[in-house]
């Protein structure tokens, strides 16, 4: 606990200094270990001559709040005096009067699901100690955490993780091309189009930009002559469902039976949710498959509500992966990648700039393009790389939305090394 309190004090000192070092630091302490860490941090800060309070009410001149109310063990809804304490912290933050630093995770946030337990602190910074919990990175967690810091405290590793965090190392297989490579060695992607060619065009452009040797698309675009029309010679890595409309259902039986690598998005997922025979065929498929649903599509596949999916994104993703025997990307804030018998992964890159029409089509096409170049990789590795790459490009957008066409160019400009 002493080490934890010292780590909190060090970060609090730096944050306080960055805001000019004026005013008081309010350490809001709870009854458990989190509160103990807060009291040690308060003692350390006071020893440096800073104005520090651990009272139940914030001093009028508070400029930094250390949220030490509740830690990782909280599983019940916060009520009464503690809810009022959280409301006071959030008021100080929202008014701009004070910066908020949470210990372990913002109080009131479920550490596994990333959902508020009634009310939760909205922190500017969160210092995770010893372990990173899934709730910090997915669901509503990212809206509450702010800037995430981590300190292992030089302790031995704890229990096996319930999820892993995707990092830039996931991009390594695409960091360098063989000097003798040519378009024939980089794999083929087939885009199965439908009634909305714009979405398929985005997926096709993304597959090309990702590095696929050839992209066969069932669409004609005089402005993109490098998109080849598929002539039925072979099935390679297939991306289906982007703008597919109702027509995609008729194509799925053949694709499910023959495609060696299959990325299913949008209307392909809706067709499977509505057709028990297609769902059975998907489960029986021996070849590699990647599903890329957003929360509504995931809800349809599960036969549940969107609220159910979002309330526990890790569970929803793993349930779908196990049900269909596939790798699955549950898109959204902190996208989750799940596969049977695998520890799920959470993506920490990306943000609201990616909440634009066509962003998911770009992701599906990019995954297809990456997979075509390395057909021996499993779908889980491809999904992690595609999602992280997609998010990194989104992080380059400082303000406002990143349009899908521009997103492709940003992704292509990123160095995966």
N, C-alpha and C positions, 0 to 999 in steps of 0.2 A: 504493500500500500504506500510505503514511503517513496518508492521509485515512481509509482503512478502519480502521486501528488507532486513530485518534483517535475515530472514531464509536463503536467498540466500547468504548473507555475511558470515554467520556461516559455511555453507557447503563449500563455496569458500575458506575460511580461512583454513579449515581442509585439503582440497585438495592441496592447495598451500604449506602448511607445509609438507604434505606427499611427495612432490616433492623437498624438501630441502629448501623451502622458499626463493629461489633466483629468480632474474629477476622480470619482471613487470607482472601485471595483466591487461589485456585489457578487458574492459567491452564494448562490441559492442551493442549500444543502438539503438532501433528503435523509431518510432514516437508515439507509443501507450502506453497502460498500461504496457506492457511488458518492454518497454524502461524505463518507470518510475520506475518499480521495480529495474531495473539494475542501474539506477542513484542513488537510495537510497543505494543499496548495495555498489556501488563505494564510496559513501560518508562515509559509515561505515568503509570500509576497509582502506580508506585513513586516517581516524581518528586514526587508529592503527599504523600509520607510514609506511604502505606498499606503494610501487610504483604502482599507479593505474592510468590508462588512459581511457578516454571515447572518444578519438579522432576517426576520421573516418578511420585512418590507424593504424595498430598494431605497437607498439614500437618494435624496432629490438630485444630486449631481452625478448620478451613476453614468459612466461612460463605457464600461465593460461589464457584461454579465457572464459569469461562469455557471452554466447549468449543470449542477451536480445533484439533481433531484432523484432521478431513477436511472438504473442501468439496464443491463441485458436481461435480467431476470423478470422484468415486468411483463405480466400477461393479462392483467385486468384493466378495465376502463378506469381512467383517472377521474375522480370526482372530488367534491367538497373543497377543502382548503388547498389541496394540491392543484386542482384545476384552476383555482383563483391565482395561485402562484405562477402557473404557466401562462395564464392570461396576462399577468403583469409583465412577465418576460417578453411576451410577444408584442405588447403595447410599446415597450421601450425600444424594441427592434424596429417595429413598423413606423414609429415616429422619427426614426433616424437618430434618436438621442444616444443609443447604446449599441455596441457590437455584442453579439452573443456567441460564446464558445461553449459547446456541449461536450461533456465527457462521455466517451464510449459511443453514445448515440443520443439524439435529441430526446429528452424525456417525453414519454407518451407514445413513442414510435415502437411498433412491434419489430423486434430485431430480426425476425426471420421473414416476415411478409412485407415489411415496408409500409404498413398501414397504420394510421393513428388509432390509438386506443381511446376513443372519445376525443380528447384534445391532445395536441403535441406541440412542443417547442419548434419554432422555425428559426434555426440557427444560421449564423453567418459562417461559422467554422465548427467542425466536429473533429475531435481528437479521438481516434479509435485506438484502444490500448490492447495489446496482446493478439487481437484477432479482428478481422474484418467480417462483419455479419452481412448476410444477403440483403437484409432490409435497408442497409445504408445505400444500396446501389440499384434497387429496383422498386417498382410500385410508386407510391407517393414519397418514398424515402428521399429521392434526389431533390425534391422540392423543400425538404426540411433540413437536410444535412449542410447545405452550403459547400464551402471548400472542405474537402476531406483530407485529414492528416492521419498518419499512422505511426505508432511507436511500439515495437515489439518488446521493449523493456529488457532485452537480452535474456528473456525467459526461454525455457525449453518449449517446443511446440505443444499445443494443447490437443484436444480431441480432433479426430478426422473432420475436415471441413464438410459442410453441407452443400457448398457451391464453391467454384473457383472463379477468379477474376481474370478476364481475358486481357492480355497485354500485347504489346507490339511484336513480341516474339512469335505470335501466331502468323505473322506475315512472312516469316523467314523463307518458306519454300518458293516464294515469288520474288525474292530479293535480287536474284541474278539469273540471267539466261545463258545457256550454253552458247559458246561462240559459233557453233555450227548449226544453230537452230534456224529454222525457216517456218513459213506458215504451215507447212505440212506436218511439222513436229509439234505444233502448239495446240492441236486438238480442234475438233469441230463442235459447234453448238447449233442446235436446232431450236428456233423459237416457234412455238405453235400458236399462231395468231387466231383471233376470233373476230367478233363484230365491232371491236373498238381498237382500230389499228394504232392509235396513238400510244397506248400502253405497251403494245408489243414492240413498237419502234423504239421506245425508251429502253426496253429490256435488251433489244438487239444491239443498240448503240453501246449500252453498258458492257455487254459481253465482249464486243470488239475492243473497247477501251481497256478492259481487264486483261486483254492479251490473247484471247482465243485466236487461233490461226485462221479459221473461217467461221462465219456465222450464216446459217441458212435460215431465212425468214420468209414466212408465207405472207409477204406484203411487198408492195412495190413503192419505192421511194426514189424518184429521180434525183433528189438532192443527196442521196446516200448510195451511190452506185457500188460501194464496197460491200453492201449487204446483199448476199447472194440468195437467190430463190432456191429453196430446197427442192431437189429433183427426185427424191425418194431412193437415192442410191444406198443410203445407210442411215441408221439411227446412231447418234453419238450422245453427247450430253444434251439433254432436252430440258427446256424451260417452257412450262405450259401453264396457262391460266391468266396471264397478264392481259387484261382486256378481252378475255375469251368469250364472255357472254354465255348464253345458253348452249351455243354450238360446241363448246369444249367437251361436254359430257359424252358426245358421240365419239370423240377421239380418244378418250381416256382408256377404254379397254385395251386398245392396241398398244398405247404407250406404256401402260402398267405391265403388260406382258413382255414387251420387247426392249424398252429403253434401258441401257445398262446403267445410266446415271440420270436421275429424274429430279428436277426442281419443280415443285407444285406450289402455285400461288393463287390468290384471289378466287376467280370463278372455278378453277379446278378444285379448290378446297370446298367451295359451296356445293359443287356437284357431288362430291364424295359425302358430304354431310347429309344430302338429300336422297342418296341412292345406296341402299344396303348392299347391293351386289358390288358396286364399286368399292365400298368400304371393305368388304370381304376380300376382294381382289388385291387391294392395297396391302392388307394384313398378310396375305399369302405371298406377296412379291419377294423374290429371292434377291433382287438387285438393290443397289443403294438408292435411297430416296431421301429428299430433303423437303420438308413442308415449311412454309413461311407465313403463317397466319398472323393477322393483327387480332386484337382482343375480340372483336365481333365474330370474325371467322373462327377463332378458337372456341368461342361460346357455341357456335352452331355445331362444330365437330363434337363437342362435349355434350350437347343437349342441355346446356346450362345458361345462365344469364351472364352478361358482360361483367356485372358486379361480382359474381362468383369468381370469374376468372381473375379479375383485378385484385380481389381480396387476398389471393394467395397465388401469385404468378408462378412461383417455382413448382408448386403442387400441380397447377393446371398444365404447365408445360410437360412435366414428367409423366403425368397421367396420359396425355395425348401421345407422347413418344412411346410409352409402353403399350398403349391400346393398338396403335397402328404399326408398331415395330419399325419406326422411322426415326431419323434425326429431325428435330423440330426447332424452329426459331419462333418464339413468341415475341413479336415486335412490340415496341413501346419504350417508355422510359426505363432504362436498364434492361434491354432485351435479354431474354433468357434462352439459352441453347441447351436442349435436353436430348438424350438418346437412351435407349435401353441399356441397363447395366453400366451407366456412366455417371460420374458426379457432374451435375449440371454446371454450366458456366454462365456468368453474368457479364454483360458488356458495360464498361464504364465510360466509353466515349460517346459522343453525340449529344444532341439536345434538341430544344424546340425549333431550331432552324430547319430540322429535317421534317417537320410536320407540314409537308406540302404535297399536293397531288403528284403522283408519279414516283415518289421517293421509294415506295415499296417495289415498284416495277424495276427501278434501277438496281435495288439490292438483289432481286431475283436474277436479273441478267448478269450482274457482276459475279454472283456465286457460280452461275453456269460457266462464265468465262474463266474463272479461277480453276474450277474443277476440270475443265477440258484440258488445261495445261498439265495437270497432275492427276490423271485418272486413277492412279493407285492410292491416292489419299482417301481416307474415309470421310463420310459426309459431315461428321462432327468437326473435324479439322477445317474443312472448307467453310462451314457455316461460321465458325469462330472468326476466321480470317475475314470473310466477307462483311460480317456485321461490324467488326472493329474498324476495318478500312472505311466503311460507310460512315461510321460515327466520327472518325478522325477528320474526314472531309467536312462533315457538318460543323465540327469545332472551329474550322477556319472562317466561318461566317460570324462576324462580330455582332451584327444587328439584323433583325428581320429574317424572313424566310430565305432558304437556299433553293432556288427553282431546280427542278429535276434535270433539265439540260445542263445547267451550270454545275450541278452536283457531279455529273459524269466527268466533266473536265477537271473539277477539283480532285476527284478520286484518282484520275489518271496522272495528275501532277504530283501526287504523294510518292515519296521514296519509301518503299517498304523495308529498306535495309535498316 
